[in-house]
Amino acid sequence: MKRIFHAILLMTCFHMAHGEAFHRDKLTALDEAVQQAIADGKIIGATLWVEREGESYHKAFGQRALKPQPEAMTEDTLFDVASVTKVVAAASAAMWCVERGLVKLDEPASKYLPEFTGDGREKITVRHLLLHTSGMPVNLDPKTQPFRNHKEAIAQLCRTRPMFEPGSAFSYSSVGSMVLGAVIERVTGRRFDDFCTHELFEPLGMKDTVFRTGGELLRRVAPSSAPERGLVDDTVARLAGGVEAHASLFTTTADITRFARMMLNLGELDGVRVFKPETIKLMTSVQSPPDLRSPAAKNLPVQRGLGWDINTPYRTPPHDYTLPRGALFPVGGYGHTGWTGQMLWIDPFSRTFVIFLCNRYGPDGKDTRPDVYQLHHRLSTLAAEAVKGYDFKSAHSK
């Protein structure tokens, strides 16, 4: 039975990969890289999707879950995508509001969230929140800043002191994304999850993208370190009620594929326009000031879009910058990763994207994030190598 299932998977993904877009040997190398990560205990299973100009290669590997009994990974598995929430949901929702005049990038967040004042918070603009230059800390600490629900979490945000002058440096901040979510709720008068579902995910046909899993969906959710299957892995989001703008989204590779296609199509998918082309261009081009630096990473320069990672230093070999871009995709693409091991990278030059969603929570409880981040680099490198007939070295001159 396992052999038959494996053969069906192979037929499916190779059928989708016929044509001129990819080198077959590099697709095989992608398979081998994921299978080796499973064999080495870095992950227990994953789904992968590589696409260029409508031609795709996609596959499921390993196990979705090991307990209480083994479950084979399937391509319709839902994953907690952690900080990928920041771009697919939070940044997108913010730019929806910007496009419609509900929010202005250079207005202070306190204009929309009046209680977000004091201790220099009134200097933080919406742009600062999207660029991670607000000075807000990485995350709330529930031990020193206790809260029991979303309302109390927002109240804590409004008492949290910036670590530095807003706009003066880059420091990745989930707290900043939570503030952004609160701004979106305030200006739309709707819950963050309800707004994203009805204005973004449903129009794009992302039918398996949810903030709260349950019912029939629950059996397809890959477990994480959360106390129960289907609960969000991020402790702050979980304590705040399960929905926050920094990390609480569950989705599938197929749904993220629809989102990535919309981004490459400059805001439109299957005849449905979600954003104006100029909004997508604004989001995904370098919006950080040229002198922006990251004190936590050798004070190296930073290039960010509005929400999106373009070229960010993280002090991680094989090079100091954005691992999910790989070694070949040029600077100017954009993407994001998540604590749970997830990755999305979009290269607008070759019109290629790579989606890797995994379960990295093995039975030994080992934190394999550094290994998974290296795997991201390897997969994106191989995906670029798989692209036929494109000279990545000349991408900037096109």
C-alpha positions as CSV (number, residue, x, y, z in Angstrom):
1,M,0.0,0.0,0.0
2,K,2.8,2.4,0.8
3,R,4.5,1.8,-2.5
4,I,1.2,2.4,-4.3
5,F,0.7,5.7,-2.4
6,H,4.2,6.8,-3.2
7,A,3.8,6.0,-6.9
8,I,0.6,8.0,-7.0
9,L,2.4,11.0,-5.4
10,L,5.2,10.7,-8.0
11,M,2.8,10.6,-10.9
12,T,0.9,13.6,-9.6
13,C,3.9,15.8,-9.1
14,F,5.7,14.8,-12.3
15,H,2.5,15.3,-14.3
16,M,2.4,18.8,-12.9
17,A,6.1,19.3,-13.7
18,H,6.0,18.4,-17.4
19,G,7.2,21.0,-19.9
20,E,10.1,23.4,-20.1
21,A,10.1,25.2,-16.8
22,F,12.3,23.0,-14.7
23,H,15.4,20.7,-14.8
24,R,14.2,17.2,-13.7
25,D,17.5,16.4,-12.0
26,K,17.2,19.5,-9.7
27,L,13.6,18.5,-8.8
28,T,15.0,15.1,-7.8
29,A,17.6,16.9,-5.7
30,L,14.8,18.9,-4.0
31,D,13.2,15.6,-3.1
32,E,16.4,14.2,-1.7
33,A,17.1,17.3,0.4
34,V,13.7,17.0,2.1
35,Q,14.0,13.2,2.5
36,Q,17.5,13.6,4.0
37,A,16.1,16.2,6.5
38,I,13.5,13.6,7.6
39,A,16.1,10.8,7.8
40,D,18.3,13.1,10.0
41,G,15.5,13.9,12.3
42,K,15.4,17.6,11.5
43,I,11.7,17.3,10.5
44,I,9.2,14.5,10.5
45,G,7.4,15.5,7.4
46,A,6.7,18.4,4.9
47,T,5.0,19.7,1.8
48,L,6.8,21.4,-0.9
49,W,5.6,23.5,-3.9
50,V,7.8,25.1,-6.5
51,E,6.1,27.1,-9.4
52,R,7.1,29.1,-12.3
53,E,4.8,30.7,-14.9
54,G,2.0,28.4,-14.1
55,E,4.1,25.2,-14.2
56,S,4.5,23.6,-10.8
57,Y,6.1,20.8,-8.9
58,H,4.6,19.8,-5.6
59,K,4.8,16.9,-3.2
60,A,4.2,15.6,0.4
61,F,7.0,13.9,2.4
62,G,7.2,11.8,5.5
63,Q,4.7,12.0,8.4
64,R,2.1,14.6,9.4
65,A,2.0,13.3,13.0
66,L,3.6,10.5,15.0
67,K,1.3,10.4,18.0
68,P,-1.0,8.9,19.1
69,Q,-0.4,7.0,15.8
70,P,1.6,7.7,12.7
71,E,-0.2,9.7,10.0
72,A,1.2,10.1,6.5
73,M,1.8,13.7,5.4
74,T,-0.6,14.8,2.7
75,E,-0.6,17.8,0.5
76,D,-3.8,19.2,2.1
77,T,-2.2,19.3,5.5
78,L,-2.8,22.5,7.5
79,F,0.2,24.0,9.2
80,D,0.6,26.6,11.8
81,V,2.7,29.1,9.7
82,A,3.7,31.2,12.7
83,S,5.3,34.5,11.5
84,V,4.3,33.9,7.9
85,T,1.1,35.4,9.4
86,K,2.8,38.7,9.4
87,V,2.9,39.0,5.6
88,V,0.0,36.9,4.4
89,A,-2.4,38.4,6.9
90,A,-1.1,41.5,8.8
91,A,0.9,43.3,6.2
92,S,-1.8,42.5,3.5
93,A,-4.6,43.7,5.7
94,A,-2.7,46.9,6.5
95,M,-2.1,47.6,2.9
96,W,-5.7,46.9,2.1
97,C,-6.5,49.7,4.6
98,V,-3.8,52.0,3.1
99,E,-5.2,51.5,-0.4
100,R,-8.6,52.5,0.7
101,G,-7.5,55.5,2.7
102,L,-8.4,54.1,6.2
103,V,-4.8,54.2,7.2
104,K,-1.8,56.3,6.2
105,L,1.7,54.9,6.4
106,D,3.4,57.9,7.9
107,E,0.7,58.7,10.5
108,P,1.4,57.6,14.1
109,A,-0.3,54.4,15.1
110,S,-1.8,56.4,18.0
111,K,-4.0,58.3,15.6
112,Y,-5.9,55.0,15.1
113,L,-5.2,53.5,18.5
114,P,-5.3,56.5,20.9
115,E,-4.2,54.6,24.0
116,F,-0.9,53.8,22.3
117,T,0.8,56.9,23.7
118,G,3.4,57.7,26.3
119,D,7.1,56.6,26.7
120,G,7.6,57.6,23.0
121,R,5.0,55.3,21.6
122,E,3.2,58.3,19.9
123,K,6.3,58.6,17.6
124,I,5.7,55.1,16.1
125,T,4.1,55.3,12.7
126,V,2.3,52.5,10.7
127,R,5.4,52.4,8.4
128,H,7.6,51.8,11.4
129,L,5.4,48.8,12.4
130,L,5.6,47.3,8.9
131,L,9.4,47.8,8.7
132,H,10.2,46.5,12.2
133,T,11.8,49.9,13.1
134,S,9.3,50.8,15.8
135,G,11.6,49.9,18.6
136,M,9.1,47.7,20.2
137,P,10.5,44.4,21.7
138,V,10.5,41.1,20.0
139,N,7.5,39.8,22.0
140,L,5.5,40.2,25.2
141,D,6.6,38.2,28.2
142,P,3.5,36.7,29.8
143,K,5.4,36.2,33.1
144,T,6.2,39.9,33.6
145,Q,3.4,41.2,31.5
146,P,0.5,38.9,32.3
147,F,-2.7,38.9,30.2
148,R,-5.6,36.5,29.7
149,N,-7.3,37.5,26.5
150,H,-7.0,39.7,23.4
151,K,-8.2,42.8,25.2
152,E,-5.7,42.5,28.0
153,A,-2.9,41.7,25.5
154,I,-3.6,45.0,23.6
155,A,-3.6,46.9,26.9
156,Q,-0.2,45.4,27.6
157,L,1.1,46.5,24.2
158,C,0.0,50.0,25.0
159,R,2.1,50.0,28.2
160,T,5.2,48.5,26.5
161,R,8.1,50.9,26.2
162,P,10.1,51.1,22.9
163,M,13.7,50.0,23.2
164,F,15.0,52.8,20.9
165,E,14.0,55.9,19.0
166,P,11.5,54.8,16.3
167,G,13.0,54.7,12.9
168,S,16.6,54.6,14.1
169,A,17.3,50.9,13.7
170,F,15.9,47.6,12.7
171,S,14.7,45.1,15.3
172,Y,12.3,42.3,14.4
173,S,9.2,42.7,16.6
174,S,6.1,40.6,17.0
175,V,4.8,43.2,19.4
176,G,4.9,45.7,16.5
177,S,2.8,43.3,14.4
178,M,0.3,42.9,17.2
179,V,0.0,46.7,17.4
180,L,-0.6,46.7,13.6
181,G,-3.4,44.1,14.1
182,A,-5.0,46.3,16.7
183,V,-4.9,49.3,14.3
184,I,-6.5,47.3,11.6
185,E,-9.3,46.2,14.0
186,R,-9.9,49.7,15.1
187,V,-10.1,51.3,11.7
188,T,-12.2,48.5,10.2
189,G,-14.4,47.9,13.2
190,R,-14.0,44.2,12.7
191,R,-12.1,41.4,14.3
192,F,-8.7,40.8,12.7
193,D,-9.5,37.2,11.7
194,D,-12.9,38.1,10.3
195,F,-11.5,40.9,8.3
196,C,-8.7,38.8,6.8
197,T,-11.0,35.9,6.0
198,H,-13.6,37.9,4.2
199,E,-11.5,40.6,2.5
200,L,-8.4,38.5,1.6
201,F,-8.7,34.8,1.8
202,E,-12.2,34.1,0.5
203,P,-11.8,36.4,-2.6
204,L,-8.6,34.5,-3.4
205,G,-10.2,31.1,-2.9
206,M,-8.0,30.2,0.0
207,K,-10.5,27.8,1.5
208,D,-8.2,26.1,4.0
209,T,-6.7,29.3,5.5
210,V,-8.1,29.8,9.0
211,F,-7.1,31.3,12.3
212,R,-9.0,28.7,14.3
213,T,-9.1,25.1,13.4
214,G,-11.7,22.6,14.4
215,G,-14.3,20.1,13.1
216,E,-13.3,18.3,9.9
217,L,-10.2,20.5,9.4
218,L,-8.7,19.4,12.7
219,R,-7.7,16.0,11.4
220,R,-5.6,17.6,8.7
221,V,-3.6,19.8,11.1
222,A,0.0,19.0,11.7
223,P,0.7,19.1,15.4
224,S,3.2,21.4,16.9
225,S,4.5,22.1,20.5
226,A,1.1,23.5,21.4
227,P,-0.7,21.7,24.3
228,E,-3.4,20.4,21.9
229,R,-3.5,19.7,18.2
230,G,-5.0,22.7,16.4
231,L,-4.0,25.3,18.9
232,V,-1.6,28.0,17.8
233,D,2.0,27.2,18.8
234,D,2.9,30.8,19.7
235,T,2.4,31.2,23.4
236,V,1.5,34.9,23.3
237,A,-1.1,34.3,20.6
238,R,-2.5,31.4,22.4
239,L,-2.8,33.2,25.7
240,A,-4.4,36.2,23.9
241,G,-7.2,34.0,22.7
242,G,-5.7,32.3,19.6
243,V,-5.8,35.1,17.1
244,E,-3.1,37.8,16.8
245,A,-1.5,39.5,13.8
246,H,2.0,38.3,14.4
247,A,1.5,34.5,14.5
248,S,-1.8,32.5,14.4
249,L,-2.6,31.5,10.9
250,F,-3.1,27.9,9.7
251,T,-2.9,27.1,6.0
252,T,-1.8,24.7,3.3
253,T,0.8,24.9,0.5
254,A,-2.0,25.0,-2.1
255,D,-3.6,28.1,-0.4
256,I,-0.2,29.9,-0.1
257,T,0.3,29.1,-3.8
258,R,-2.9,31.1,-4.6
259,F,-1.6,34.0,-2.5
260,A,1.8,33.9,-4.2
261,R,0.2,33.9,-7.7
262,M,-1.8,36.9,-6.7
263,M,1.4,38.7,-5.6
264,L,3.2,37.9,-8.8
265,N,0.1,39.0,-10.8
266,L,0.3,42.4,-9.0
267,G,-2.9,42.0,-6.9
268,E,-5.2,39.9,-9.2
269,L,-6.0,36.2,-9.4
270,D,-8.5,34.4,-11.6
271,G,-10.2,37.6,-12.5
272,V,-10.5,38.8,-8.9
273,R,-8.5,41.9,-8.0
274,V,-7.6,42.2,-4.3
275,F,-5.0,45.0,-4.6
276,K,-4.0,47.6,-7.1
277,P,-0.7,46.8,-8.9
278,E,0.9,49.9,-7.3
279,T,0.1,48.6,-3.8
280,I,1.9,45.3,-4.5
281,K,4.9,47.2,-6.0
282,L,5.0,49.4,-2.9
283,M,4.8,46.5,-0.5
284,T,7.5,44.4,-2.2
285,S,10.1,47.0,-3.1
286,V,12.7,48.3,-0.7
287,Q,11.0,50.8,1.7
288,S,13.6,50.9,4.4
289,P,15.8,53.9,4.6
290,P,19.3,53.4,3.0
291,D,21.1,53.9,6.3
292,L,19.0,51.4,8.2
293,R,21.1,48.9,10.3
294,S,20.5,45.9,12.5
295,P,22.4,46.3,15.9
296,A,21.7,42.7,16.7
297,A,23.5,41.5,13.5
298,K,26.9,43.2,13.3
299,N,25.2,46.5,12.5
300,L,24.8,45.3,8.9
301,P,22.5,47.2,6.5
302,V,18.9,46.1,6.2
303,Q,16.5,46.1,3.2
304,R,12.9,45.5,3.9
305,G,9.6,45.9,2.1
306,L,6.4,46.7,3.9
307,G,6.1,43.6,6.0
308,W,8.3,41.6,3.7
309,D,11.8,40.4,4.1
310,I,14.0,41.4,1.1
311,N,17.6,41.3,2.5
312,T,17.8,41.1,6.3
313,P,20.9,40.1,8.2
314,Y,20.5,37.3,10.8
315,R,24.2,36.3,11.5
316,T,23.6,32.9,10.0
317,P,26.0,31.0,7.7
318,P,26.4,30.3,4.8
319,H,26.0,34.0,4.5
320,D,24.8,36.9,6.8
321,Y,21.6,37.5,4.9
322,T,18.1,36.2,4.3
323,L,18.5,32.4,4.1
324,P,15.2,31.6,2.3
325,R,16.4,33.5,-0.7
326,G,19.0,30.8,-1.3
327,A,22.3,31.4,-3.1
328,L,20.9,32.3,-6.6
329,F,17.6,34.2,-6.3
330,P,18.7,37.9,-6.6
331,V,18.1,40.6,-4.0
332,G,14.8,42.1,-4.9
333,G,12.7,39.1,-4.3
334,Y,10.7,38.9,-1.1
335,G,9.4,36.3,1.4
336,H,9.1,35.3,5.0
337,T,9.7,32.4,7.4
338,G,8.0,31.2,10.6
339,W,9.2,29.8,13.9
340,T,7.4,26.5,13.2
341,G,9.7,25.9,10.3
342,Q,7.7,27.4,7.4
343,M,9.0,29.3,4.4
344,L,7.7,31.3,1.4
345,W,10.0,33.0,-1.1
346,I,8.8,34.8,-4.2
347,D,11.2,35.8,-7.0
348,P,9.5,38.3,-9.3
349,F,12.5,38.4,-11.8
350,S,12.0,34.7,-12.9
351,R,8.4,34.6,-11.7
352,T,9.2,31.7,-9.5
353,F,8.1,30.9,-5.9
354,V,9.0,28.3,-3.3
355,I,6.7,27.2,-0.5
356,F,8.0,24.8,2.2
357,L,5.7,23.9,5.1
358,C,6.9,21.3,7.6
359,N,6.4,19.6,11.0
360,R,9.7,20.0,12.8
361,Y,8.4,18.7,16.1
362,G,10.0,15.3,16.6
363,P,9.5,12.9,19.5
364,D,12.7,14.0,21.2
365,G,11.6,17.6,21.5
366,K,14.8,18.9,20.0
367,D,14.7,22.5,18.6
368,T,15.8,22.0,15.0
369,R,15.1,25.5,13.8
370,P,18.7,26.3,12.9
371,D,18.8,23.1,10.8
372,V,15.5,23.9,9.2
373,Y,16.7,27.4,8.3
374,Q,19.7,25.9,6.5
375,L,17.3,23.6,4.7
376,H,15.3,26.7,3.5
377,H,18.5,28.0,2.0
378,R,19.2,24.6,0.3
379,L,15.7,24.3,-1.1
380,S,15.6,27.8,-2.5
381,T,19.0,27.3,-4.1
382,L,17.9,24.1,-5.7
383,A,14.7,25.7,-6.8
384,A,16.6,28.4,-8.6
385,E,18.9,25.9,-10.1
386,A,15.9,24.0,-11.4
387,V,14.6,26.9,-13.4
388,K,15.4,26.5,-17.1
389,G,16.6,29.2,-19.4
390,Y,16.9,32.1,-16.9
391,D,20.1,34.0,-16.0
392,F,19.7,35.1,-12.4
393,K,23.0,37.0,-12.6
394,S,21.5,39.5,-15.0
395,A,18.2,39.8,-13.2
396,H,18.8,43.3,-12.0
397,S,19.6,44.6,-15.5
398,K,16.2,43.4,-16.9
